[in-house]
Amino acid sequence: MLLAEIVETSAAVSGTAARLEKIERLATTLKRVPPEEASIAAAYLSSQLRQRQIGVGYASIRDMPPPAPEPSLTLTQVDQALEALGSVSGAASQAERRRQLMSLFARATEKEQYFLTRLIIGELRQGALAGVMHEALAKALSVPLQDIRRAVMLRGDLHAVAEAALRDGRAGLNQFKLHVGQPIQPMLAQSATSIGAALDRISPAAIDWKLDGARVQIHVQNSDVRVFTRSLDDITSRVPELVEIAHDLKVSSLVLDGEALVLKPDGRPQPFQVSASRFGSRLDVERLRATLPLTLFTFDILHLSGEDLIDHPLEQRHTILTQTVPEQWRVPRIITSDAAEADAFANATLDRGHEGVVVKALDSFYEAGRRGTGWIKVKPTLGLDLVILAAEWGHGRRSGWLSNLHLGARDPESGSFVMLGKTFKGLTDQMLRWQTERLQQLETHRDRWTVYVRPELLAEIAFDSVQRSTRYPGGVTLRFARVVRYREDKRSEEADTIQTVQSLAP
């Protein structure tokens, strides 16, 4: 299949807000995809690279060659080119990677160049997230949506499921089983603004600590232990203390779901970045283990001694978990329908330095990879008034609108503003229209992607936490920043300072 067909479908899906129309267009395209290219098509239509990382950033894609006059690139050719890019290494790797990239772009039309640029740098937002792709694949195959969801859950890879399903139909879906040693997608939680709001939806409920660590899935098959991340990467060699805990459980086969994090001597959590550094480092593992030991908190069990448990209700799974894993390796939990008791538990959790709580339905099944109704996370939200420094042009449904905002905090010492990061989240269509007009009135200059503006417009920004960052000049950035509203009633002199933001960083 030509890349141009995927680009055309992507543009059509981006250009509509109607979910059913997105699904119909995606399904029509998926029906035409050759099975051997199905995983590539599913990845690109989900705004993802199959290779995930190929070592190419925005700077590498500037100054592109003239586009090709007619489309000729196939999905396989693009995928092979990107695979080759990702394998480049050595002293001259940067130059060689750019040479190969420019060779690929020279064969792409203007629309294909735009699509590939956004795909590679991770800014291709076409409104075809996992849920929509699941429905589109189900429609293309004329099978129940639940069959697709279950196969993706068990395989952990929508692209592989698409390939098997488009090649072998229902038989291809039925081949996916829970295999110890092969990670499955983790179950996700919806959000609520308060304990009361969560209990209005689930009661009685199990209430767990919500930890700001790294999600881990532990698989045991006799003496073999494997540890996987939220993104299903194998990190077994980096976390020997978790492997030892699994061995100590002395079970023949097991799959556990939980979090691991580094604690301070007083039992409070280290900043997320500290915990994340343990998972990201392949070197000096024993030294890091000695200085930054991981603590395991399990909260679910998916398999035990040859029996799959994902179709058992949470209450039953937790009973089995308590019989299998010692209390010191389990997330603290209460079961209640009383809002006052739940609030007290949540406040005690926050006092210990953790993120919040997760409210869980006792009769909920394990819906891997989905934000099902059975789990609801509740955590406090922080907010700052920040200045807009620039905005990037959107694409797809947001084409023609300024979308991705550059956020800045005030530095009273220099009189300037310090960039903290970017966000496009929280923006309604009305806000997009308004900010596109308003920001162009404040424009100082622009380049191909970005309009830079006078730092006069303030926005109220909600976020989950502040973390240390070497990417931005203030040394900090915001996690999960989103726009709440614009504050035209405030002057730029009233923006929060960089010192205030830095004080929120752990």
C-alpha positions as CSV (number, residue, x, y, z in Angstrom):
1,M,0.0,0.0,0.0
2,L,1.2,3.5,-0.8
3,L,2.0,5.8,2.1
4,A,-0.2,8.4,0.3
5,E,-3.3,6.4,1.1
6,I,-2.5,6.5,4.9
7,V,-1.8,10.2,4.6
8,E,-5.1,10.8,3.0
9,T,-6.9,8.8,5.6
10,S,-5.1,10.6,8.4
11,A,-6.1,13.9,7.0
12,A,-9.7,12.8,6.7
13,V,-9.8,11.5,10.3
14,S,-8.1,14.6,11.6
15,G,-10.6,16.8,9.8
16,T,-13.7,15.4,11.6
17,A,-14.7,15.5,15.2
18,A,-17.4,12.8,14.6
19,R,-16.2,9.5,16.2
20,L,-18.4,7.3,14.0
21,E,-17.0,9.0,10.9
22,K,-13.4,8.5,12.1
23,I,-14.2,4.8,12.7
24,E,-15.8,4.4,9.3
25,R,-12.9,6.0,7.4
26,L,-10.3,4.0,9.3
27,A,-12.2,0.7,8.8
28,T,-12.4,1.3,5.1
29,T,-8.7,1.8,4.9
30,L,-7.8,-1.1,7.1
31,K,-9.9,-3.4,4.8
32,R,-7.6,-2.5,1.9
33,V,-4.3,-3.0,3.8
34,P,-2.3,-6.1,2.8
35,P,-1.9,-8.3,5.9
36,E,1.9,-8.0,5.7
37,E,1.6,-4.2,6.0
38,A,-1.2,-4.2,8.6
39,S,1.0,-3.6,11.6
40,I,2.6,-0.6,9.9
41,A,-0.7,0.9,8.8
42,A,-2.2,0.5,12.3
43,A,0.9,2.1,13.9
44,Y,0.8,5.2,11.6
45,L,-2.9,5.6,11.9
46,S,-2.4,5.5,15.7
47,S,0.2,8.3,15.4
48,Q,3.0,5.9,16.3
49,L,6.2,4.5,14.8
50,R,6.7,0.8,15.0
51,Q,10.3,1.4,16.0
52,R,9.2,3.8,18.8
53,Q,12.7,5.5,18.9
54,I,14.9,6.1,15.9
55,G,17.2,8.8,17.2
56,V,15.8,11.6,15.1
57,G,14.6,15.0,16.6
58,Y,13.1,18.2,15.2
59,A,16.5,19.7,14.3
60,S,17.3,16.8,12.0
61,I,14.2,17.5,9.9
62,R,14.8,21.1,9.2
63,D,15.7,22.2,5.7
64,M,14.1,19.3,3.9
65,P,14.8,18.5,0.3
66,P,12.2,19.5,-2.4
67,P,9.2,17.1,-2.3
68,A,8.6,14.5,-4.9
69,P,6.0,15.4,-7.6
70,E,4.0,12.1,-7.3
71,P,3.5,9.6,-4.5
72,S,5.6,6.4,-4.8
73,L,6.6,5.4,-1.3
74,T,5.0,2.2,0.1
75,L,4.4,1.5,3.7
76,T,7.1,-1.2,3.7
77,Q,9.7,1.1,2.1
78,V,9.1,3.7,4.8
79,D,9.2,1.2,7.6
80,Q,12.4,-0.3,6.3
81,A,14.0,3.2,6.0
82,L,13.0,4.1,9.6
83,E,14.3,0.7,10.8
84,A,17.6,1.4,9.2
85,L,17.7,4.9,10.7
86,G,17.2,3.5,14.2
87,S,20.1,1.1,13.7
88,V,22.7,3.8,12.8
89,S,25.4,4.1,15.4
90,G,29.0,5.2,15.7
91,A,31.0,8.4,15.7
92,A,29.4,9.8,12.5
93,S,26.0,8.5,13.2
94,Q,24.3,11.9,13.3
95,A,25.4,12.9,9.9
96,E,24.6,9.4,8.5
97,R,21.2,9.5,10.1
98,R,20.4,12.8,8.5
99,R,21.7,11.6,5.1
100,Q,19.4,8.6,5.2
101,L,16.5,10.8,6.4
102,M,16.9,13.3,3.6
103,S,17.0,10.4,1.1
104,L,13.7,9.2,2.4
105,F,12.1,12.7,2.4
106,A,13.3,13.3,-1.2
107,R,11.0,10.5,-2.3
108,A,8.0,11.9,-0.4
109,T,5.5,14.3,-1.7
110,E,4.8,17.6,0.3
111,K,1.9,16.0,2.1
112,E,3.9,12.9,2.9
113,Q,6.8,15.0,4.2
114,Y,4.5,16.9,6.5
115,F,2.9,13.6,7.8
116,L,6.3,11.9,8.3
117,T,7.7,14.9,10.1
118,R,4.9,14.9,12.6
119,L,5.0,11.2,12.9
120,I,8.7,11.1,13.6
121,I,8.8,13.9,16.2
122,G,5.7,12.6,18.0
123,E,3.4,15.5,17.1
124,L,1.0,13.7,14.8
125,R,-2.4,14.1,16.5
126,Q,-5.1,12.9,14.3
127,G,-7.8,11.9,16.8
128,A,-7.4,8.1,16.2
129,L,-6.4,7.0,19.7
130,A,-6.5,3.4,20.8
131,G,-10.2,3.2,21.5
132,V,-11.1,4.5,18.0
133,M,-8.6,2.2,16.4
134,H,-10.1,-0.8,18.3
135,E,-13.5,0.0,17.0
136,A,-12.3,0.6,13.5
137,L,-10.5,-2.8,13.4
138,A,-13.6,-4.5,14.8
139,K,-15.7,-2.9,12.1
140,A,-13.2,-3.8,9.3
141,L,-13.3,-7.4,10.5
142,S,-17.1,-7.5,11.4
143,V,-16.2,-8.9,14.8
144,P,-17.4,-7.8,18.3
145,L,-15.4,-5.0,19.8
146,Q,-14.7,-7.0,22.9
147,D,-12.8,-9.6,20.8
148,I,-10.4,-6.9,19.6
149,R,-10.0,-5.4,23.1
150,R,-9.2,-8.8,24.6
151,A,-6.7,-9.7,21.9
152,V,-4.9,-6.3,22.4
153,M,-4.9,-6.7,26.1
154,L,-3.3,-10.2,25.9
155,R,-0.9,-9.4,23.2
156,G,-0.1,-5.9,24.4
157,D,0.3,-4.6,20.8
158,L,-2.5,-3.3,18.6
159,H,-0.3,-3.5,15.6
160,A,0.4,-7.2,16.0
161,V,-3.2,-7.9,16.6
162,A,-4.2,-6.0,13.4
163,E,-1.7,-8.0,11.4
164,A,-3.0,-11.3,12.7
165,A,-6.6,-10.4,12.4
166,L,-6.4,-9.0,8.9
167,R,-4.5,-12.1,7.8
168,D,-6.5,-14.8,9.6
169,G,-9.8,-13.1,10.8
170,R,-11.3,-14.4,14.0
171,A,-8.8,-17.3,14.1
172,G,-6.1,-14.7,14.3
173,L,-7.7,-13.1,17.2
174,N,-8.3,-16.4,19.1
175,Q,-4.5,-17.1,19.0
176,F,-3.9,-14.5,21.7
177,K,-3.8,-15.9,25.2
178,L,-2.3,-14.9,28.4
179,H,1.2,-16.3,28.3
180,V,3.4,-15.9,31.4
181,G,6.5,-14.1,30.2
182,Q,4.7,-12.0,27.6
183,P,3.4,-8.7,29.1
184,I,-0.1,-7.5,28.7
185,Q,-1.3,-3.9,28.6
186,P,-2.0,-2.5,32.1
187,M,-5.5,-1.5,33.2
188,L,-5.9,2.3,33.5
189,A,-8.1,4.5,35.6
190,Q,-10.5,7.2,34.9
191,S,-10.4,10.5,36.9
192,A,-12.6,12.2,39.5
193,T,-12.1,15.5,41.3
194,S,-13.0,14.2,44.7
195,I,-13.4,11.1,46.8
196,G,-17.1,11.9,47.0
197,A,-17.5,12.1,43.3
198,A,-15.7,8.7,42.9
199,L,-17.9,7.1,45.6
200,D,-21.0,8.4,43.8
201,R,-19.9,6.1,40.9
202,I,-18.5,3.2,42.9
203,S,-19.7,2.1,46.3
204,P,-18.6,0.2,48.3
205,A,-15.1,0.4,46.9
206,A,-11.6,-0.7,47.5
207,I,-9.4,2.4,47.9
208,D,-5.6,2.1,47.3
209,W,-2.7,4.4,47.6
210,K,-1.9,6.1,44.3
211,L,1.9,6.1,44.0
212,D,4.1,8.3,41.8
213,G,6.5,5.5,40.8
214,A,6.9,3.3,37.8
215,R,4.3,0.7,36.8
216,V,5.7,-2.8,36.8
217,Q,4.4,-6.2,35.7
218,I,6.2,-9.2,37.1
219,H,6.1,-12.6,35.4
220,V,7.3,-15.8,37.1
221,Q,7.6,-19.1,35.3
222,N,9.4,-21.6,37.6
223,S,12.9,-20.1,38.1
224,D,12.5,-17.5,35.3
225,V,11.4,-14.0,36.3
226,R,10.7,-11.2,33.9
227,V,9.9,-7.6,34.9
228,F,8.2,-5.3,32.4
229,T,7.3,-1.5,32.4
230,R,4.0,0.2,31.6
231,S,5.1,0.4,28.0
232,L,5.9,-3.4,28.1
233,D,9.7,-3.0,27.9
234,D,11.7,-5.8,29.6
235,I,13.8,-4.2,32.4
236,T,14.6,-7.4,34.3
237,S,18.3,-6.8,34.4
238,R,17.9,-3.4,35.9
239,V,15.8,-4.3,38.9
240,P,17.5,-7.2,40.7
241,E,15.7,-6.5,44.0
242,L,12.3,-7.0,42.3
243,V,13.5,-10.3,40.8
244,E,14.6,-11.5,44.3
245,I,11.2,-10.6,45.7
246,A,9.5,-12.7,43.0
247,H,11.8,-15.6,43.6
248,D,11.0,-15.5,47.4
249,L,7.3,-16.0,46.7
250,K,8.1,-19.6,45.7
251,V,5.3,-20.1,43.2
252,S,5.4,-22.1,39.9
253,S,3.8,-19.3,37.8
254,L,2.6,-15.8,38.5
255,V,1.8,-12.5,37.0
256,L,1.6,-9.4,39.3
257,D,0.7,-5.8,38.6
258,G,2.1,-3.0,40.8
259,E,4.4,0.0,41.1
260,A,8.0,0.3,42.2
261,L,9.6,3.4,43.5
262,V,12.5,4.7,45.6
263,L,11.7,5.8,49.1
264,K,13.5,8.2,51.4
265,P,14.8,6.9,54.8
266,D,11.6,8.2,56.4
267,G,9.5,6.2,54.0
268,R,8.3,9.1,51.9
269,P,8.7,8.8,48.1
270,Q,11.6,10.2,46.3
271,P,10.7,12.5,43.3
272,F,9.4,10.6,40.3
273,Q,12.6,11.3,38.3
274,V,14.7,9.6,41.0
275,S,12.6,6.4,40.7
276,A,12.6,6.7,36.9
277,S,16.4,6.9,36.8
278,R,16.5,3.3,38.2
279,F,14.5,2.0,35.4
280,G,16.3,4.0,32.7
281,S,19.9,3.0,33.6
282,R,21.5,-0.2,32.3
283,L,24.8,0.6,33.9
284,D,26.1,0.4,37.5
285,V,22.9,-1.5,38.5
286,E,24.4,-2.8,41.7
287,R,25.7,0.7,42.7
288,L,22.3,2.2,42.0
289,R,20.6,-0.6,43.9
290,A,22.7,0.2,46.9
291,T,22.1,3.9,46.8
292,L,18.5,4.0,45.4
293,P,16.9,0.7,46.3
294,L,13.4,0.1,44.9
295,T,10.4,-0.8,47.0
296,L,7.7,-2.9,45.4
297,F,3.9,-2.2,45.9
298,T,1.7,-4.8,44.2
299,F,-2.0,-4.2,43.9
300,D,-3.3,-6.9,41.5
301,I,-2.7,-10.5,40.5
302,L,-3.5,-11.7,37.0
303,H,-2.2,-15.3,37.0
304,L,-1.3,-17.9,39.7
305,S,0.0,-21.4,39.4
306,G,-1.4,-22.1,35.9
307,E,-4.8,-20.3,36.4
308,D,-5.6,-17.0,34.7
309,L,-7.4,-14.5,37.0
310,I,-8.1,-11.6,34.7
311,D,-11.8,-12.7,34.4
312,H,-12.2,-12.9,38.2
313,P,-13.7,-9.9,40.1
314,L,-11.3,-7.6,41.9
315,E,-12.5,-8.7,45.3
316,Q,-11.5,-12.3,44.5
317,R,-8.2,-11.3,42.9
318,H,-7.3,-9.3,46.0
319,T,-8.0,-12.2,48.3
320,I,-5.7,-14.3,46.2
321,L,-3.1,-11.5,46.2
322,T,-3.1,-11.3,50.0
323,Q,-2.6,-15.1,50.2
324,T,0.3,-14.9,47.8
325,V,2.3,-11.7,48.5
326,P,3.3,-10.5,52.0
327,E,1.8,-7.3,53.2
328,Q,5.1,-5.4,53.0
329,W,5.0,-5.8,49.2
330,R,1.3,-4.8,48.8
331,V,-0.3,-1.4,48.3
332,P,-2.2,-0.3,51.5
333,R,-6.0,-0.6,50.9
334,I,-9.3,-0.1,52.7
335,I,-12.7,-1.2,51.6
336,T,-15.5,1.3,52.5
337,S,-18.6,3.1,51.3
338,D,-18.2,5.9,53.9
339,A,-17.0,9.2,52.5
340,A,-15.5,10.4,55.7
341,E,-13.4,7.2,56.1
342,A,-12.3,7.4,52.5
343,D,-11.4,11.1,52.9
344,A,-9.3,10.3,56.0
345,F,-7.5,7.5,54.2
346,A,-6.8,9.8,51.2
347,N,-5.5,12.6,53.4
348,A,-3.2,10.2,55.2
349,T,-1.9,9.0,51.9
350,L,-1.2,12.6,50.8
351,D,0.5,13.3,54.1
352,R,2.9,10.4,53.4
353,G,3.9,12.2,50.2
354,H,2.0,10.1,47.7
355,E,-0.1,11.3,44.8
356,G,-3.6,10.4,45.9
357,V,-5.8,7.3,45.8
358,V,-7.4,5.0,43.3
359,V,-11.1,4.0,44.0
360,K,-11.8,0.5,42.6
361,A,-15.1,-1.4,42.1
362,L,-15.0,-4.7,44.0
363,D,-16.8,-6.5,41.1
364,S,-14.6,-5.1,38.3
365,F,-12.7,-7.3,35.9
366,Y,-9.2,-6.5,34.7
367,E,-9.7,-4.4,31.5
368,A,-6.2,-4.1,30.3
369,G,-5.2,-1.1,28.2
370,R,-8.5,0.7,28.9
371,R,-9.7,3.5,31.2
372,G,-12.6,1.4,32.3
373,T,-15.3,2.4,34.8
374,G,-13.9,0.1,37.4
375,W,-11.0,2.2,38.6
376,I,-11.1,5.9,39.3
377,K,-8.0,8.0,40.4
378,V,-8.4,10.9,42.7
379,K,-5.5,13.3,43.3
380,P,-5.2,17.1,44.0
381,T,-4.5,19.4,41.1
382,L,-2.1,22.3,41.3
383,G,-2.4,25.5,39.3
384,L,-0.2,28.5,38.2
385,D,-0.8,31.7,36.2
386,L,1.7,31.6,33.3
387,V,2.5,33.8,30.3
388,I,2.2,32.5,26.7
389,L,5.5,33.0,25.0
390,A,4.7,31.4,21.6
391,A,2.3,29.0,20.0
392,E,2.7,26.3,17.3
393,W,0.3,25.8,14.4
394,G,-1.9,22.8,14.8
395,H,-2.6,20.2,12.1
396,G,-5.4,17.8,11.2
397,R,-8.6,19.0,12.8
398,R,-6.6,21.9,14.3
399,S,-5.1,23.1,11.0
400,G,-5.2,26.8,10.7
401,W,-5.3,27.3,14.5
402,L,-2.5,28.1,16.9
403,S,-2.5,25.2,19.2
404,N,0.6,24.0,21.2
405,L,1.4,26.8,23.7
406,H,4.8,27.7,25.1
407,L,4.4,28.4,28.8
408,G,6.6,30.9,30.7
409,A,7.1,31.9,34.4
410,R,8.2,35.4,35.4
411,D,11.7,36.0,36.6
412,P,11.6,39.2,38.7
413,E,15.4,39.4,38.9
414,S,15.9,39.7,35.1
415,G,12.5,41.0,34.1
416,S,12.2,38.3,31.5
417,F,10.2,35.1,31.3
418,V,11.5,31.5,31.6
419,M,10.0,28.8,29.5
420,L,8.6,25.8,31.4
421,G,7.3,23.6,28.6
422,K,4.4,23.3,26.2
423,T,0.8,22.1,26.2
424,F,-2.1,21.8,23.8
425,K,-4.4,20.1,26.4
426,G,-7.6,21.5,27.7
427,L,-8.3,23.7,24.7
428,T,-11.8,23.8,23.4
429,D,-12.6,24.8,19.8
430,Q,-13.8,28.2,21.1
431,M,-10.5,28.7,22.9
432,L,-8.5,27.7,19.9
433,R,-10.3,30.2,17.7
434,W,-9.9,33.0,20.2
435,Q,-6.2,32.4,21.0
436,T,-5.4,32.1,17.3
437,E,-6.7,35.7,16.7
438,R,-5.4,37.1,20.0
439,L,-1.9,35.7,19.7
440,Q,-1.4,36.9,16.2
441,Q,-2.2,40.4,17.5
442,L,0.7,39.9,19.9
443,E,3.1,38.4,17.3
444,T,6.7,39.5,17.2
445,H,8.0,37.1,14.6
446,R,7.4,33.6,13.3
447,D,9.1,30.6,11.7
448,R,7.6,27.6,9.8
449,W,5.9,26.1,12.8
450,T,5.7,28.7,15.5
451,V,4.4,32.2,16.1
452,Y,6.3,34.1,18.9
453,V,4.4,36.7,20.8
454,R,4.9,39.6,23.3
455,P,4.6,38.1,26.8
456,E,1.4,39.8,27.7
457,L,-1.3,37.1,27.8
458,L,-1.8,34.9,30.9
459,A,-3.4,31.5,31.2
460,E,-4.3,29.5,34.3
461,I,-2.5,26.2,33.9
462,A,-3.4,23.1,35.9
463,F,-0.8,20.4,36.4
464,D,0.0,17.4,38.5
465,S,3.5,18.2,39.7
466,V,6.7,20.0,39.0
467,Q,9.8,18.0,38.1
468,R,13.4,18.8,37.5
469,S,14.4,19.1,33.9
470,T,17.7,19.9,32.1
471,R,15.7,20.7,28.9
472,Y,14.4,24.0,30.0
473,P,16.4,27.0,31.3
474,G,14.7,27.2,34.7
475,G,15.6,23.6,35.4
476,V,12.0,22.6,35.9
477,T,8.9,21.6,33.9
478,L,5.3,20.8,34.6
479,R,3.9,17.3,34.4
480,F,0.5,16.9,32.6
481,A,0.0,20.6,32.1
482,R,-3.4,21.7,30.7
483,V,-5.1,25.0,30.1
484,V,-8.0,25.9,32.5
485,R,-8.8,29.4,31.2
486,Y,-7.2,32.6,30.0
487,R,-6.7,35.4,32.6
488,E,-7.1,38.6,30.6
489,D,-8.0,40.2,34.0
490,K,-4.3,39.9,35.0
491,R,-1.2,41.6,33.8
492,S,2.0,39.8,32.9
493,E,3.5,41.3,36.1
494,E,1.1,39.1,38.1
495,A,2.3,35.9,36.5
496,D,3.8,33.3,38.9
497,T,7.5,33.5,39.3
498,I,10.1,30.9,38.3
499,Q,11.2,30.9,41.9
500,T,7.6,29.8,42.9
501,V,7.7,27.0,40.4
502,Q,11.1,25.9,41.5
503,S,9.9,25.8,45.1
504,L,7.3,23.2,44.1
505,A,9.9,20.8,42.7
506,P,11.0,18.0,45.0
